[in-house]
Amino acid sequence: MSDSPLPTASALHEPVLDWYVGNARSLPWREPDAGAWAVMVSEFMLQQTPVARVLPAYRTWLERWPKPADLAAEAPGEAVRAWDRLGYPRRALRLHAAAKAIVEQHGGVVPDDHAALLALPGVGTYTAAAIASFAYGQRHAVVDTNVRRVFARALTGSAQPSISPTAADLRLAVSALPEDEPTAARWAVATMELGALVCTARSPRCGECPIRSRCAWVLAGSPPYDGPARKGQTYEGTDRQVRGRLLAVLRAAAGPVPKGELDACWPEQAQRERALDGLVADGLVDPLPRARYRLPQ
């Protein structure tokens, strides 16, 4: 193990930014003319969903609703329908609610003020920072799992970040920000991309990393992770899968769906009823008289 002092963030700025110029993926929400709404839609969709699955849904969404007002004018159920198989469909309802708030409170324009972004439905600390940084070029710490992993390895020498985000993660990211606002905005997306493409959770490609010679984890001999076991997500047989089956039936229907059609999509009654009740409680499904159901209006 090396006794060298931990690298400073400032020593990482130039090599990471230079690497990003030559290696960044071409993604539609990164285009110069994408606009803040496009960035916002991408950030909602990318939560817990990989880029490859997001791309077709993102393009379809922006073709149908190129502005917040276009989405706000439709029923929330249409947002749920268009969300299709992206998973975690409450994000669709929150994005619809955010679009309505943007129309009602900000003249249909996604606000550039960080506090105003935080006040929008469904917009938390990460999403507000991402929109302000990526859409408006502001200086904010944008801390997702990829960024936390890059900083854990490069700056603290840990193989993996903590399982859940912590206040310490945010402080570390803030301390690593370049002072110049446009540079800080590029740094935010560059560190995220480095974590997504090179400094991956499993089998990191250290030989391709622009900061390998300055990474605290590599300098320490790349010690293995010694924290608590990380549980993988399961889907088969879970209530999430049942909810997905129920929503698929409702999305495919032009109008209300009789309860019998929903019953046919999953054999276990208790789990099916629990999942349906959960969808109603979450506002993703409207119950109607005569045992019928539909997407929210």
Residue frames as qw, qx, qy, qz and C-alpha x, y, z in Angstrom:
[[0.000, 0.888, 0.461, 0.000, 0.00, 0.00, 0.00],
 [0.410, 0.513, -0.023, 0.754, 1.31, 3.44, -0.89],
 [0.369, -0.566, -0.426, 0.602, 2.10, 6.02, 1.78],
 [0.185, 0.243, 0.268, 0.914, 1.60, 8.87, -0.70],
 [0.208, 0.295, 0.412, -0.836, -0.79, 11.64, 0.36],
 [0.441, 0.565, 0.693, -0.074, -4.31, 11.51, -1.06],
 [0.304, 0.294, 0.426, 0.800, -4.66, 13.27, -4.41],
 [0.133, 0.426, 0.292, -0.846, -6.33, 16.67, -4.49],
 [0.525, 0.625, 0.565, -0.122, -9.41, 17.25, -6.61],
 [0.222, 0.874, -0.154, -0.405, -7.74, 20.12, -8.46],
 [0.195, -0.465, 0.784, 0.362, -5.16, 17.68, -9.83],
 [0.426, 0.256, 0.865, 0.073, -7.98, 15.68, -11.40],
 [0.374, 0.705, 0.245, -0.550, -9.78, 18.53, -13.15],
 [0.254, 0.646, -0.475, -0.541, -7.70, 18.85, -16.31],
 [0.016, -0.185, 0.949, 0.256, -7.26, 15.13, -17.14],
 [0.305, 0.413, 0.823, -0.243, -10.95, 14.34, -16.52],
 [0.363, 0.734, 0.149, -0.554, -12.16, 17.31, -18.56],
 [0.175, 0.547, -0.651, -0.495, -9.76, 16.49, -21.41],
 [0.167, 0.026, 0.983, 0.068, -10.89, 12.85, -21.34],
 [0.383, 0.552, 0.610, -0.421, -14.53, 13.91, -21.56],
 [0.311, 0.659, -0.239, -0.641, -13.93, 15.95, -24.70],
 [0.266, 0.398, -0.788, -0.386, -12.76, 12.85, -26.55],
 [0.122, -0.023, -0.991, 0.050, -14.92, 10.18, -24.96],
 [0.393, 0.203, 0.462, -0.769, -18.34, 11.58, -24.09],
 [0.302, 0.372, 0.863, 0.161, -21.31, 9.72, -25.51],
 [0.154, -0.094, -0.313, -0.932, -23.46, 11.58, -28.00],
 [0.021, -0.460, -0.851, 0.252, -26.80, 11.80, -26.19],
 [0.073, 0.659, 0.490, 0.566, -29.77, 13.91, -27.31],
 [0.375, -0.881, -0.287, 0.028, -30.18, 15.73, -23.99],
 [0.569, -0.502, 0.128, 0.639, -26.56, 16.91, -24.26],
 [0.443, 0.504, 0.402, 0.623, -27.04, 18.60, -27.61],
 [0.199, -0.035, -0.145, 0.969, -26.49, 22.38, -27.45],
 [0.351, -0.178, -0.229, -0.890, -30.09, 23.07, -28.48],
 [0.331, -0.266, -0.904, 0.044, -31.69, 20.45, -26.21],
 [0.331, -0.560, -0.073, -0.756, -33.04, 22.98, -23.71],
 [0.207, -0.316, 0.690, -0.617, -33.90, 22.73, -20.03],
 [0.817, 0.002, 0.168, -0.552, -37.13, 20.77, -20.54],
 [0.836, 0.324, -0.439, -0.059, -35.28, 18.08, -22.48],
 [0.256, 0.403, -0.734, 0.482, -32.67, 17.87, -19.73],
 [0.486, -0.220, 0.491, -0.689, -35.40, 17.64, -17.11],
 [0.907, 0.119, -0.089, -0.394, -37.22, 14.84, -18.93],
 [0.691, 0.374, -0.599, 0.156, -33.96, 12.90, -19.29],
 [0.014, 0.385, -0.706, 0.594, -33.15, 13.25, -15.61],
 [0.716, -0.108, 0.330, -0.606, -36.55, 11.93, -14.54],
 [0.917, 0.245, -0.206, -0.238, -36.26, 9.01, -16.94],
 [0.556, 0.483, -0.622, 0.266, -32.66, 8.14, -16.07],
 [0.425, -0.480, 0.562, -0.522, -33.40, 7.61, -12.39],
 [0.612, -0.160, 0.751, -0.189, -32.76, 3.88, -11.86],
 [0.804, 0.492, 0.323, -0.082, -33.06, 3.20, -15.60],
 [0.581, -0.248, 0.441, 0.637, -30.14, 2.67, -18.03],
 [0.127, 0.523, -0.260, -0.802, -29.54, 4.96, -20.99],
 [0.032, 0.034, -0.863, -0.503, -30.29, 2.28, -23.60],
 [0.009, -0.525, -0.849, 0.051, -33.82, 1.83, -22.28],
 [0.002, 0.684, 0.301, -0.664, -34.41, 5.55, -21.86],
 [0.121, -0.261, 0.454, 0.844, -33.44, 6.68, -25.36],
 [0.054, -0.330, -0.766, -0.550, -36.51, 5.48, -27.34],
 [0.210, -0.722, -0.639, 0.163, -38.96, 6.58, -24.64],
 [0.243, -0.568, -0.053, 0.784, -37.22, 9.95, -24.35],
 [0.069, -0.054, 0.535, 0.840, -37.45, 10.61, -28.10],
 [0.147, -0.510, -0.784, -0.323, -41.12, 9.62, -28.22],
 [0.271, -0.697, -0.497, 0.440, -41.89, 11.79, -25.19],
 [0.172, -0.494, 0.092, 0.847, -40.22, 14.91, -26.61],
 [0.011, 0.159, 0.679, 0.717, -41.89, 14.43, -29.98],
 [0.239, -0.626, -0.720, -0.181, -45.29, 14.37, -28.28],
 [0.360, -0.893, -0.252, 0.102, -44.60, 16.92, -25.54],
 [0.618, 0.412, -0.101, 0.662, -41.79, 19.24, -26.66],
 [0.022, -0.489, 0.262, -0.832, -42.68, 21.81, -23.98],
 [0.008, 0.092, 0.812, -0.576, -43.95, 21.56, -20.39],
 [0.472, 0.214, 0.161, -0.840, -47.26, 23.13, -21.46],
 [0.593, 0.167, -0.628, -0.475, -47.86, 20.30, -23.94],
 [0.384, -0.060, -0.897, 0.213, -47.62, 17.70, -21.20],
 [0.093, 0.142, 0.569, -0.805, -49.52, 19.77, -18.65],
 [0.509, 0.133, -0.154, -0.836, -52.48, 20.05, -21.03],
 [0.635, 0.015, -0.719, -0.283, -52.97, 16.26, -21.06],
 [0.816, -0.494, -0.029, -0.299, -54.37, 13.94, -18.40],
 [0.306, -0.661, 0.679, -0.090, -51.79, 12.47, -16.02],
 [0.859, 0.042, 0.503, -0.087, -52.82, 9.03, -17.22],
 [0.721, 0.688, -0.066, 0.047, -51.36, 9.83, -20.63],
 [0.033, 0.783, -0.598, 0.167, -47.99, 10.40, -18.98],
 [0.647, -0.285, 0.684, -0.181, -48.30, 7.01, -17.28],
 [0.869, 0.410, 0.263, -0.084, -49.26, 5.42, -20.61],
 [0.532, 0.794, -0.273, 0.108, -46.29, 6.96, -22.43],
 [0.341, -0.700, 0.613, -0.131, -43.93, 5.90, -19.64],
 [0.828, 0.264, -0.451, -0.204, -44.48, 2.36, -20.91],
 [0.939, -0.183, -0.252, 0.145, -41.85, -0.08, -19.53],
 [0.268, 0.681, -0.401, 0.551, -39.35, 2.36, -18.02],
 [0.602, -0.271, -0.660, 0.360, -40.31, 1.21, -14.53],
 [0.246, -0.386, -0.440, 0.773, -41.11, 3.17, -11.37],
 [0.134, 0.574, 0.564, 0.579, -44.09, 4.87, -13.09],
 [0.258, -0.838, -0.369, 0.308, -44.70, 7.32, -10.27],
 [0.376, -0.315, 0.238, 0.838, -41.93, 9.29, -11.96],
 [0.113, 0.398, 0.616, 0.671, -44.37, 9.91, -14.83],
 [0.250, -0.819, -0.513, -0.058, -46.95, 11.38, -12.47],
 [0.445, -0.673, -0.075, 0.587, -44.33, 13.57, -10.82],
 [0.324, -0.048, 0.421, 0.846, -43.04, 14.82, -14.15],
 [0.034, -0.621, -0.617, -0.482, -46.61, 15.65, -15.18],
 [0.369, -0.833, -0.363, 0.193, -47.15, 17.51, -11.89],
 [0.456, -0.443, 0.138, 0.760, -43.87, 19.36, -12.39],
 [0.221, 0.283, 0.538, 0.763, -44.95, 20.39, -15.90],
 [0.184, -0.792, -0.533, -0.233, -48.20, 21.81, -14.51],
 [0.461, -0.749, -0.155, 0.451, -46.29, 23.74, -11.84],
 [0.428, -0.142, 0.332, 0.828, -43.90, 25.11, -14.47],
 [0.058, 0.528, 0.566, 0.631, -46.85, 26.35, -16.52],
 [0.340, -0.818, -0.453, -0.105, -48.73, 27.80, -13.54],
 [0.523, -0.780, -0.050, 0.341, -45.79, 29.32, -11.67],
 [0.442, -0.483, 0.395, 0.644, -43.05, 29.95, -14.25],
 [0.422, 0.663, -0.139, -0.603, -44.81, 30.86, -17.48],
 [0.932, 0.343, 0.057, -0.103, -44.13, 27.46, -19.04],
 [0.486, 0.683, -0.486, 0.247, -40.34, 27.80, -18.78],
 [0.847, -0.265, -0.356, 0.291, -38.23, 25.48, -16.62],
 [0.241, -0.965, 0.090, -0.042, -36.79, 27.83, -13.98],
 [0.649, 0.486, -0.411, 0.416, -33.05, 28.42, -13.80],
 [0.276, -0.645, 0.438, -0.562, -33.13, 29.21, -10.07],
 [0.337, 0.145, -0.913, 0.180, -31.95, 26.27, -7.96],
 [0.211, 0.102, 0.687, -0.687, -34.43, 26.93, -5.15],
 [0.626, 0.278, -0.019, -0.728, -37.31, 27.19, -7.64],
 [0.580, 0.245, -0.739, -0.238, -36.28, 23.88, -9.19],
 [0.131, 0.060, -0.899, 0.414, -36.23, 22.24, -5.76],
 [0.400, 0.168, 0.450, -0.781, -39.79, 23.43, -5.16],
 [0.600, 0.199, -0.464, -0.621, -41.13, 21.59, -8.21],
 [0.896, -0.144, 0.271, -0.321, -42.96, 18.28, -7.65],
 [0.979, 0.145, 0.086, 0.115, -40.65, 15.29, -7.92],
 [0.507, 0.687, -0.291, 0.431, -37.47, 17.37, -8.02],
 [0.767, -0.597, -0.089, 0.217, -35.01, 16.52, -5.27],
 [0.357, -0.798, 0.299, 0.382, -31.48, 17.64, -4.47],
 [0.543, -0.125, 0.651, 0.517, -29.83, 15.65, -7.25],
 [0.406, 0.604, 0.608, 0.318, -32.33, 16.54, -9.99],
 [0.002, 0.981, 0.139, -0.133, -32.34, 20.25, -9.16],
 [0.380, -0.679, 0.437, 0.452, -28.54, 20.35, -9.28],
 [0.545, 0.101, 0.702, 0.448, -28.48, 18.37, -12.54],
 [0.323, 0.796, 0.475, 0.191, -30.93, 20.66, -14.32],
 [0.129, -0.968, 0.048, 0.211, -29.23, 23.83, -13.06],
 [0.452, -0.538, 0.557, 0.442, -25.82, 22.49, -14.07],
 [0.486, 0.115, 0.749, 0.435, -26.52, 20.68, -17.35],
 [0.277, 0.753, 0.555, 0.220, -29.19, 23.03, -18.72],
 [0.025, -0.989, -0.103, -0.104, -28.01, 26.36, -17.36],
 [0.636, 0.477, -0.310, 0.522, -24.26, 25.86, -16.84],
 [0.391, -0.811, 0.173, -0.399, -24.34, 26.66, -13.14],
 [0.277, 0.429, -0.776, 0.371, -21.91, 25.55, -10.43],
 [0.770, -0.346, 0.206, -0.494, -23.53, 22.76, -8.42],
 [0.164, -0.321, 0.932, -0.042, -22.42, 19.39, -7.10],
 [0.800, 0.120, -0.237, -0.537, -24.33, 16.80, -9.14],
 [0.174, -0.409, 0.870, -0.213, -23.94, 13.62, -7.13],
 [0.896, 0.042, -0.168, -0.409, -25.28, 10.36, -8.51],
 [0.928, -0.282, 0.238, 0.057, -23.98, 6.83, -7.88],
 [0.798, 0.436, -0.002, 0.416, -21.37, 7.11, -10.63],
 [0.121, 0.808, -0.238, 0.526, -19.98, 10.35, -9.25],
 [0.661, -0.648, 0.285, -0.249, -19.91, 9.00, -5.70],
 [0.968, -0.036, 0.152, 0.198, -17.93, 5.98, -6.90],
 [0.590, 0.621, -0.106, 0.505, -15.38, 8.09, -8.81],
 [0.122, -0.797, 0.294, -0.514, -14.78, 10.31, -5.80],
 [0.850, -0.468, 0.204, -0.127, -14.70, 7.42, -3.33],
 [0.925, 0.103, 0.094, 0.354, -11.93, 5.78, -5.33],
 [0.523, 0.616, -0.043, 0.588, -10.01, 8.77, -6.61],
 [0.069, -0.733, 0.210, -0.643, -10.13, 10.97, -3.51],
 [0.632, -0.561, 0.350, -0.404, -10.57, 8.65, -0.50],
 [0.117, 0.429, -0.895, -0.017, -9.10, 5.35, -1.71],
 [0.602, 0.054, 0.668, -0.434, -12.28, 3.34, -1.08],
 [0.194, 0.040, 0.887, 0.418, -13.27, 0.58, -3.51],
 [0.105, -0.580, -0.703, -0.398, -16.94, 1.57, -3.35],
 [0.181, -0.399, 0.157, -0.885, -18.92, 4.49, -1.96],
 [0.317, 0.047, 0.732, -0.602, -21.40, 4.05, 0.88],
 [0.191, 0.357, 0.898, 0.171, -24.51, 2.07, -0.06],
 [0.067, 0.861, 0.502, 0.052, -26.73, 5.13, 0.31],
 [0.305, 0.646, -0.033, 0.699, -25.81, 8.78, -0.38],
 [0.536, -0.568, -0.412, 0.469, -24.55, 10.65, 2.66],
 [0.039, -0.993, -0.043, 0.104, -23.91, 14.25, 3.65],
 [0.515, -0.568, 0.459, 0.449, -20.20, 13.43, 3.48],
 [0.580, 0.310, 0.601, 0.453, -20.59, 12.46, -0.20],
 [0.208, 0.907, 0.314, 0.189, -22.12, 15.84, -0.95],
 [0.321, -0.896, 0.184, 0.247, -19.42, 17.71, 0.98],
 [0.615, -0.253, 0.555, 0.499, -16.72, 15.84, -0.92],
 [0.472, 0.550, 0.550, 0.414, -18.35, 16.63, -4.26],
 [0.002, 0.988, 0.154, 0.023, -18.73, 20.29, -3.36],
 [0.465, -0.735, 0.335, 0.361, -15.07, 20.48, -2.32],
 [0.615, -0.018, 0.610, 0.499, -14.06, 18.99, -5.69],
 [0.416, 0.817, 0.398, 0.039, -15.89, 21.57, -7.82],
 [0.474, 0.208, 0.128, 0.846, -13.79, 23.91, -9.97],
 [0.066, -0.493, -0.333, 0.801, -14.31, 27.53, -9.02],
 [0.172, 0.194, -0.399, -0.880, -15.22, 28.69, -12.52],
 [0.639, 0.215, 0.431, -0.599, -18.94, 28.18, -13.15],
 [0.762, 0.451, -0.273, -0.376, -18.83, 26.87, -16.76],
 [0.338, 0.432, -0.829, 0.107, -15.90, 24.61, -15.90],
 [0.337, -0.107, 0.777, -0.521, -17.76, 23.29, -12.85],
 [0.767, 0.293, 0.169, -0.546, -20.76, 22.43, -15.05],
 [0.682, 0.475, -0.533, -0.158, -18.53, 20.49, -17.46],
 [0.049, 0.372, -0.859, 0.349, -16.80, 18.80, -14.53],
 [0.614, -0.010, 0.528, -0.586, -20.17, 17.61, -13.21],
 [0.873, 0.352, -0.010, -0.338, -21.08, 15.80, -16.41],
 [0.493, 0.583, -0.644, 0.046, -17.51, 14.61, -17.04],
 [0.171, -0.334, 0.840, -0.392, -17.18, 12.86, -13.67],
 [0.757, 0.144, 0.398, -0.498, -20.58, 11.26, -14.17],
 [0.788, 0.512, -0.262, -0.219, -19.51, 9.97, -17.58],
 [0.219, 0.549, -0.784, 0.189, -16.21, 8.67, -16.22],
 [0.438, -0.162, 0.759, -0.454, -18.09, 6.65, -13.62],
 [0.806, 0.319, 0.223, -0.445, -20.55, 5.32, -16.19],
 [0.771, 0.572, -0.258, -0.102, -18.00, 4.26, -18.80],
 [0.505, 0.516, -0.611, 0.324, -14.66, 3.59, -17.05],
 [0.037, -0.281, 0.729, -0.624, -14.85, 3.68, -13.25],
 [0.676, -0.237, -0.454, -0.530, -17.66, 1.14, -13.17],
 [0.694, -0.508, 0.310, -0.404, -18.88, -0.69, -10.09],
 [0.899, -0.119, 0.413, 0.088, -17.69, -4.06, -11.37],
 [0.757, 0.164, 0.357, 0.522, -14.52, -4.57, -13.42],
 [0.069, 0.938, -0.015, -0.341, -13.43, -0.93, -13.66],
 [0.790, 0.484, 0.084, 0.366, -11.26, -0.26, -16.71],
 [0.437, -0.812, 0.072, 0.381, -8.43, 1.37, -14.84],
 [0.605, -0.068, 0.444, 0.657, -6.08, 1.01, -17.81],
 [0.234, 0.590, 0.477, 0.608, -8.27, 3.48, -19.72],
 [0.292, -0.863, -0.378, 0.165, -8.73, 5.91, -16.86],
 [0.363, 0.762, -0.070, 0.531, -7.28, 9.42, -17.32],
 [0.293, -0.778, 0.335, -0.442, -6.57, 9.76, -13.58],
 [0.942, -0.121, -0.304, 0.070, -5.14, 6.31, -12.89],
 [0.606, 0.247, -0.391, 0.647, -1.77, 7.70, -11.84],
 [0.069, -0.344, 0.306, -0.885, -3.49, 10.07, -9.38],
 [0.709, -0.382, -0.357, -0.474, -6.26, 7.79, -8.06],
 [0.352, -0.558, 0.596, -0.457, -6.01, 7.14, -4.32],
 [0.919, -0.057, 0.279, -0.273, -7.54, 3.67, -4.71],
 [0.853, 0.461, -0.193, 0.154, -5.06, 2.60, -7.42],
 [0.200, 0.701, -0.521, 0.444, -2.14, 4.12, -5.50],
 [0.560, -0.439, 0.546, -0.442, -3.22, 2.07, -2.47],
 [0.094, -0.208, 0.966, 0.119, -3.06, -1.14, -4.49],
 [0.557, -0.104, -0.458, -0.685, -6.77, -1.29, -5.41],
 [0.130, -0.070, 0.885, -0.441, -7.87, -2.89, -2.12],
 [0.213, -0.366, -0.836, -0.348, -11.11, -4.90, -2.31],
 [0.433, -0.501, -0.086, -0.744, -14.40, -3.64, -0.96],
 [0.323, -0.022, -0.857, 0.402, -14.79, -4.59, 2.69],
 [0.357, -0.095, 0.249, -0.895, -18.14, -3.01, 3.54],
 [0.593, 0.167, 0.656, -0.436, -21.58, -4.59, 3.98],
 [0.347, 0.173, 0.831, 0.399, -22.87, -6.80, 1.18],
 [0.299, 0.276, -0.139, -0.903, -24.75, -5.00, -1.54],
 [0.528, 0.302, 0.767, -0.201, -28.08, -6.59, -2.35],
 [0.031, 0.019, 0.653, 0.756, -29.01, -6.98, -5.98],
 [0.519, 0.176, 0.161, -0.821, -32.49, -5.95, -7.07],
 [0.229, 0.164, 0.950, 0.135, -34.94, -8.71, -7.88],
 [0.387, 0.142, -0.186, -0.892, -37.97, -8.38, -10.11],
 [0.489, -0.067, -0.791, -0.362, -39.41, -11.80, -10.97],
 [0.489, -0.406, -0.769, 0.071, -42.36, -12.65, -8.74],
 [0.199, -0.203, -0.417, 0.863, -42.33, -9.33, -6.87],
 [0.175, 0.747, 0.517, -0.379, -45.16, -6.87, -6.38],
 [0.028, 0.613, -0.310, -0.726, -43.29, -4.61, -8.83],
 [0.046, -0.045, 0.861, 0.505, -43.74, -7.21, -11.52],
 [0.097, 0.561, 0.818, -0.080, -47.44, -7.57, -10.73],
 [0.075, 0.756, 0.184, -0.624, -47.89, -3.80, -10.81],
 [0.010, -0.421, 0.573, 0.704, -46.20, -3.74, -14.20],
 [0.079, 0.226, 0.924, 0.297, -48.53, -6.41, -15.54],
 [0.082, 0.705, 0.633, -0.310, -51.60, -4.54, -14.31],
 [0.047, 0.721, -0.077, -0.687, -50.42, -1.24, -15.76],
 [0.109, -0.177, 0.761, 0.614, -49.64, -2.91, -19.09],
 [0.115, 0.503, 0.849, 0.114, -53.29, -3.99, -19.39],
 [0.026, 0.826, 0.378, -0.418, -54.52, -0.50, -18.54],
 [0.102, -0.565, 0.363, 0.734, -52.07, 1.20, -20.91],
 [0.125, 0.024, 0.837, 0.532, -53.22, -0.97, -23.78],
 [0.105, 0.616, 0.778, -0.073, -56.90, -0.17, -23.20],
 [0.097, 0.434, 0.285, 0.849, -58.68, 2.74, -24.85],
 [0.456, -0.571, -0.073, -0.679, -61.11, 3.06, -21.93],
 [0.557, -0.472, 0.514, -0.450, -61.98, 1.59, -18.53],
 [0.438, 0.237, -0.864, -0.069, -60.97, -2.02, -17.92],
 [0.814, -0.406, -0.166, -0.380, -63.23, -4.52, -16.12],
 [0.483, -0.634, 0.573, -0.191, -61.72, -6.09, -13.02],
 [0.945, 0.055, 0.321, -0.032, -61.86, -9.53, -14.65],
 [0.698, 0.661, -0.148, 0.230, -59.35, -8.50, -17.28],
 [0.042, -0.773, 0.527, -0.350, -56.94, -7.37, -14.58],
 [0.785, -0.349, 0.458, -0.227, -57.47, -10.59, -12.64],
 [0.945, 0.318, 0.077, 0.032, -56.38, -12.58, -15.68],
 [0.440, 0.785, -0.368, 0.234, -52.89, -11.02, -15.75],
 [0.081, 0.482, -0.763, 0.424, -51.62, -12.61, -12.51],
 [0.620, -0.210, -0.731, -0.192, -52.69, -15.90, -10.88],
 [0.406, -0.234, -0.689, 0.553, -52.09, -15.19, -7.19],
 [0.159, -0.798, -0.476, -0.334, -55.09, -13.27, -5.89],
 [0.501, -0.772, -0.205, 0.334, -53.67, -11.85, -2.66],
 [0.486, -0.288, 0.241, 0.789, -50.59, -10.46, -4.37],
 [0.183, 0.440, 0.546, 0.689, -52.62, -9.16, -7.30],
 [0.251, -0.848, -0.442, -0.149, -55.07, -7.35, -5.02],
 [0.533, -0.656, -0.051, 0.533, -52.24, -5.89, -2.97],
 [0.419, -0.035, 0.378, 0.825, -50.53, -4.60, -6.10],
 [0.030, 0.623, 0.548, 0.557, -53.76, -3.11, -7.46],
 [0.388, -0.850, -0.336, 0.122, -54.51, -1.41, -4.16],
 [0.534, -0.459, 0.112, 0.701, -50.99, 0.02, -4.20],
 [0.293, 0.262, 0.476, 0.787, -51.45, 1.43, -7.69],
 [0.173, -0.795, -0.486, -0.318, -54.69, 3.11, -6.61],
 [0.518, -0.760, -0.177, 0.351, -53.05, 4.52, -3.48],
 [0.500, -0.276, 0.261, 0.778, -50.16, 5.89, -5.56],
 [0.308, 0.701, 0.088, -0.637, -52.56, 7.67, -7.90],
 [0.062, -0.316, 0.765, 0.557, -51.51, 5.56, -10.89],
 [0.141, -0.282, -0.883, -0.346, -54.94, 3.95, -11.32],
 [0.399, -0.099, 0.166, -0.896, -58.46, 5.33, -10.87],
 [0.118, 0.239, 0.958, -0.108, -61.14, 2.94, -9.55],
 [0.352, -0.063, -0.295, -0.886, -64.55, 3.34, -11.16],
 [0.699, -0.003, 0.405, -0.590, -68.07, 2.06, -10.41],
 [0.936, 0.240, 0.011, -0.256, -69.00, -1.49, -11.45],
 [0.793, -0.359, 0.412, 0.269, -65.50, -2.82, -10.69],
 [0.688, 0.632, 0.108, 0.341, -63.72, -1.03, -13.50],
 [0.526, -0.628, 0.120, 0.561, -60.34, 0.72, -13.56],
 [0.563, 0.766, 0.110, 0.291, -58.52, 3.22, -15.76],
 [0.550, 0.091, -0.146, 0.817, -55.39, 5.37, -15.87],
 [0.145, -0.608, -0.420, 0.658, -55.80, 8.67, -13.98],
 [0.275, 0.714, 0.462, 0.448, -57.72, 11.49, -15.66]]
